[in-house]
Amino acid sequence: MIRLAAVVLDDDEISELQGVFASNPDYWRLSGDLEPGAVTLEAVRDMVRAEAGVEGHEVLTARDGNGALVGYVELLLNHPRDGYPWIGFLLVHGEHRRKGLGRAIAGAVEARLRGCGATAIGLGVLENNPEALAFWTALGCVELDRRPDVAKGRPTIVMRKALGSDVGG
Ligand SMILES: CC(C)(COP(=O)(O)OP(=O)(O)OC[C@H]1O[C@@H](n2cnc3c(N)ncnc32)[C@H](O)[C@@H]1OP(=O)(O)O)[C@@H](O)C(=O)NCCC(=O)NCCS
């Protein structure tokens, strides 16, 4: 059972988010978005706050049945290129990989977007992140295109998933 909620960014939540961010040094190494050895409270607060402040973006925490913060999600509600909502980023706590959390969080996101009338979702996977490509492929996403990402020009695989009536992959 996963509960999604808009970020609050009080001290407790920032501290929980830092735990999730700091447990993923490999991702920061490949994306270059944060310095893997310097995932401080301040760096996390700045990054999340900047994302949450963008018009048309939604930034969510994902909590498990015990209330523990196990994941982080960034959404772009209406991509200017295709009009679909995009999952900009999904991060699962690094100590809890391959336990189905990513699948459960993505399923909750899909249900939320389907509830808003979305018929498909888009996302981009960095070409140097084969594990994420395997994950999204397992969830039923298909490759549409390859192009540099808007943020930093990194080689990216553009994927899409049609949203049927069932939750999850
Ligand atoms: C990618 C990520 C979200 C996956 O989360 P997760 O909780 O470990 O994934 P799940 O346990 O739900 O995996 C579901 C399925 O995806 C596939 N999968 C997930 N991780 C995989 C990996 N490292 N290698 C190959 N397949 C993988 C498997 O088919 C898996 O099912 P299985 O475990 O029954 O074989 C997580 O590894 C993560 O946060 N990575 C760092 C950030 C990132 O790369 N985010 C995506 C960029 S948008």
The ligand as an SDF file (V2000), in Angstrom:
LIG
                    3D

 48 50  0  0  0  0  0  0  0  0999 V2000
   14.5980    2.2870  -11.0530 C   0  0  0  0  0  0  0  0  0  0  0  0
   13.9670    2.1520   -9.6540 C   0  0  0  0  0  0  0  0  0  0  0  0
   12.8960    3.2220   -9.4820 C   0  0  0  0  0  0  0  0  0  0  0  0
   13.3380    0.7560   -9.5330 C   0  0  0  0  0  0  0  0  0  0  0  0
   12.7260    0.6340   -8.2490 O   0  0  0  0  0  0  0  0  0  0  0  0
   12.6360   -0.7840   -7.4990 P   0  0  0  0  0  0  0  0  0  0  0  0
   11.7560   -0.6300   -6.3180 O   0  0  0  0  0  0  0  0  0  0  0  0
   14.0040   -1.3140   -7.2470 O   0  0  0  0  0  0  0  0  0  0  0  0
   11.9390   -1.6920   -8.6170 O   0  0  0  0  0  0  0  0  0  0  0  0
   10.9220   -2.9200   -8.4220 P   0  0  0  0  0  0  0  0  0  0  0  0
   11.3890   -3.7980   -7.2980 O   0  0  0  0  0  0  0  0  0  0  0  0
    9.5270   -2.4150   -8.3060 O   0  0  0  0  0  0  0  0  0  0  0  0
   11.1430   -3.6780   -9.8080 O   0  0  0  0  0  0  0  0  0  0  0  0
   10.0640   -4.0240  -10.7040 C   0  0  0  0  0  0  0  0  0  0  0  0
   10.6550   -4.7510  -11.8820 C   0  0  0  0  0  0  0  0  0  0  0  0
   11.5030   -3.8700  -12.6470 O   0  0  0  0  0  0  0  0  0  0  0  0
   12.6490   -4.6090  -13.1450 C   0  0  0  0  0  0  0  0  0  0  0  0
   13.8650   -4.0650  -12.5110 N   0  0  0  0  0  0  0  0  0  0  0  0
   13.9240   -3.2050  -11.4630 C   0  0  0  0  0  0  0  0  0  0  0  0
   15.2180   -2.9010  -11.1830 N   0  0  0  0  0  0  0  0  0  0  0  0
   15.9620   -3.6010  -12.0710 C   0  0  0  0  0  0  0  0  0  0  0  0
   17.3700   -3.7210  -12.2710 C   0  0  0  0  0  0  0  0  0  0  0  0
   18.2620   -3.0730  -11.4940 N   0  0  0  0  0  0  0  0  0  0  0  0
   17.8220   -4.5450  -13.2620 N   0  0  0  0  0  0  0  0  0  0  0  0
   16.9540   -5.2080  -14.0490 C   0  0  0  0  0  0  0  0  0  0  0  0
   15.5940   -5.1450  -13.9000 N   0  0  0  0  0  0  0  0  0  0  0  0
   15.1110   -4.3410  -12.9260 C   0  0  0  0  0  0  0  0  0  0  0  0
   12.4300   -6.0600  -12.7380 C   0  0  0  0  0  0  0  0  0  0  0  0
   11.7030   -6.7030  -13.7710 O   0  0  0  0  0  0  0  0  0  0  0  0
   11.5720   -5.8980  -11.4820 C   0  0  0  0  0  0  0  0  0  0  0  0
   10.7970   -7.0460  -11.2060 O   0  0  0  0  0  0  0  0  0  0  0  0
   11.4970   -8.2820  -10.3760 P   0  0  0  0  0  0  0  0  0  0  0  0
   12.2380   -7.6910   -9.2260 O   0  0  0  0  0  0  0  0  0  0  0  0
   10.3080   -9.1100   -9.9810 O   0  0  0  0  0  0  0  0  0  0  0  0
   12.4230   -8.9520  -11.3390 O   0  0  0  0  0  0  0  0  0  0  0  0
   15.0550    2.2790   -8.5330 C   0  0  0  0  0  0  0  0  0  0  0  0
   16.0800    1.3750   -8.8340 O   0  0  0  0  0  0  0  0  0  0  0  0
   15.6680    3.6700   -8.3930 C   0  0  0  0  0  0  0  0  0  0  0  0
   15.1590    4.4990   -7.6370 O   0  0  0  0  0  0  0  0  0  0  0  0
   16.7870    3.9290   -9.1100 N   0  0  0  0  0  0  0  0  0  0  0  0
   17.5090    5.2160   -9.0260 C   0  0  0  0  0  0  0  0  0  0  0  0
   16.7250    6.3490   -9.6690 C   0  0  0  0  0  0  0  0  0  0  0  0
   16.3320    6.0430  -11.0930 C   0  0  0  0  0  0  0  0  0  0  0  0
   17.1180    5.5500  -11.8970 O   0  0  0  0  0  0  0  0  0  0  0  0
   15.0530    6.3740  -11.3910 N   0  0  0  0  0  0  0  0  0  0  0  0
   14.4940    6.2030  -12.7180 C   0  0  0  0  0  0  0  0  0  0  0  0
   14.8200    7.3630  -13.5610 C   0  0  0  0  0  0  0  0  0  0  0  0
   13.3380    8.2220  -14.0380 S   0  0  0  0  0  0  0  0  0  0  0  0
  1  2  1  0
  2  3  1  0
  2  4  1  0
  2 36  1  0
  4  5  1  0
  5  6  1  0
  6  7  2  0
  6  8  1  0
  6  9  1  0
  9 10  1  0
 10 11  2  0
 10 12  1  0
 10 13  1  0
 13 14  1  0
 14 15  1  0
 15 16  1  0
 15 30  1  0
 16 17  1  0
 17 18  1  0
 17 28  1  0
 18 19  1  0
 18 27  1  0
 19 20  2  0
 20 21  1  0
 21 22  1  0
 21 27  2  0
 22 23  1  0
 22 24  2  0
 24 25  1  0
 25 26  2  0
 26 27  1  0
 28 29  1  0
 28 30  1  0
 30 31  1  0
 31 32  1  0
 32 33  2  0
 32 34  1  0
 32 35  1  0
 36 37  1  0
 36 38  1  0
 38 39  2  0
 38 40  1  0
 40 41  1  0
 41 42  1  0
 42 43  1  0
 43 44  2  0
 43 45  1  0
 45 46  1  0
 46 47  1  0
 47 48  1  0
M  END
$$$$
